[in-house]
């Protein structure tokens, strides 16, 4: 029964493994073009956008900000010294 159904399907003349390779490389090429375009947009926005004036305070690092400087013990003492230092 299965052989009869299989004989009804048209046979494909495709080189084994070529179609998945072409599809994969197309997807990778489109992804590379999209990433390059996104990088150009981000770079253009970074050049034209003015930096905000946050006032005095410690300079944070990218992504983490000042999270690594937060105290784990005696936080009230640290916040008091920061208030004196940075004028809060």
C-alpha positions as CSV (number, residue, x, y, z in Angstrom):
1,X,0.0,0.0,0.0
2,X,2.8,2.5,1.0
3,X,4.7,1.6,-2.2
4,X,1.7,2.4,-4.3
5,X,1.3,5.8,-2.7
6,X,4.9,6.5,-3.0
7,X,4.9,5.7,-6.7
8,X,2.2,8.4,-7.2
9,X,4.4,11.2,-5.8
10,X,6.5,13.0,-8.4
11,X,10.2,12.3,-8.1
12,X,12.5,15.2,-7.5
13,X,15.6,15.7,-9.4
14,X,17.6,17.4,-6.6
15,X,21.2,17.0,-5.9
16,X,21.4,15.4,-2.4
17,X,22.1,18.0,0.2
18,X,22.3,21.0,-2.2
19,X,18.9,22.5,-1.3
20,X,19.5,22.6,2.4
21,X,22.9,24.2,1.8
22,X,21.5,26.9,-0.4
23,X,18.7,27.7,2.1
24,X,21.2,27.8,5.0
25,X,23.6,30.1,3.2
26,X,20.7,32.3,2.2
27,X,19.5,32.6,5.8
28,X,23.1,33.3,7.0
29,X,23.6,36.0,4.3
30,X,20.3,37.7,5.1
31,X,21.2,37.6,8.8
32,X,24.6,39.2,8.1
33,X,23.0,41.9,6.0
34,X,20.4,42.6,8.7
35,X,23.1,42.7,11.5
36,X,25.2,45.2,9.4
37,X,22.2,47.4,8.8
38,X,21.3,47.4,12.5
39,X,24.9,48.2,13.4
40,X,24.8,51.2,11.1
41,X,21.5,52.4,12.5
42,X,22.8,52.1,16.1
43,X,26.0,54.0,15.2
44,X,24.1,56.8,13.5
45,X,21.8,57.2,16.5
46,X,24.8,57.2,18.9
47,X,26.4,60.0,16.8
48,X,23.4,62.2,16.7
49,X,21.9,61.7,20.2
50,X,23.2,64.1,22.8
51,X,24.3,62.7,26.1
52,X,21.9,63.4,29.0
53,X,23.1,65.5,31.9
54,X,22.6,63.3,35.0
55,X,24.4,65.6,37.4
56,X,27.1,64.7,39.9
57,X,27.6,61.1,40.8
58,X,29.8,58.0,40.2
59,X,30.3,57.0,36.6
60,X,28.6,53.7,35.9
61,X,29.8,51.0,33.5
62,X,27.9,49.8,30.4
63,X,25.0,47.4,31.0
64,X,25.6,47.0,34.8
65,X,25.6,50.7,35.7
66,X,26.5,51.0,39.4
67,X,25.1,47.6,40.4
68,X,28.6,46.4,41.2
69,X,29.1,49.3,43.7
70,X,26.0,48.6,45.8
71,X,26.9,47.6,49.4
72,X,26.1,44.2,50.8
73,X,26.7,45.1,54.4
74,X,26.1,48.3,56.4
75,X,24.4,49.9,53.5
76,X,23.2,52.9,55.5
77,X,26.8,53.9,56.2
78,X,27.8,53.7,52.6
79,X,24.7,55.7,51.5
80,X,25.5,58.3,54.1
81,X,29.0,58.7,52.8
82,X,27.8,58.9,49.2
83,X,25.3,61.6,50.2
84,X,28.1,63.6,51.7
85,X,30.4,63.0,48.8
86,X,27.9,63.6,46.0
87,X,25.8,66.3,47.7
88,X,22.4,64.6,48.2
